[in-house]
């Protein structure tokens, strides 16, 4: 059985919110793909409600692409404590944390419902499960705690 990095991480040792480089892989042609852990909430203590998580996912798909080049995907963790961010190339955790912080500020303080893409029956697989109110509240919570560029020591950027 393959070893999955995220299942070897001691979730009792991390201090959310943070950005962590999970790993990077280099393809046969030299292309690099990096995977980041965008942890919003402390594992096994809190979780994002699905409607808010879903709306944050839709918003980050847009907002992070405005701030970072080469984004392949930003997808929620099944545990609902954060997101995977997969990109071509590599950024420092500090660069990702800054882009995430700027994006969350936009969600928390500027976003209106009409700004959320993909929330109707033709563009979303579960269009009824969204909450901009929840997305804004959790974005504010993460911003209040500050986003660290180190998962084990609080170093807020």
Buried (B, 14 or more C-beta within 10 A) or exposed (E): EEEEEBEEBEBEEBBBBBBBBBEEEEEEEEEEBBBBBBBBBBBEEEBBBBBBBBBBBBBBBBBBBEBBEBBEEBEBBEBBBBBBBBBEEBBEBBBBBBBBBEBBBBBBEEBEEEBBEBBEEEEBEEEEBBBBEBBBBBBBBBBEBBBBBBBEEBBEB
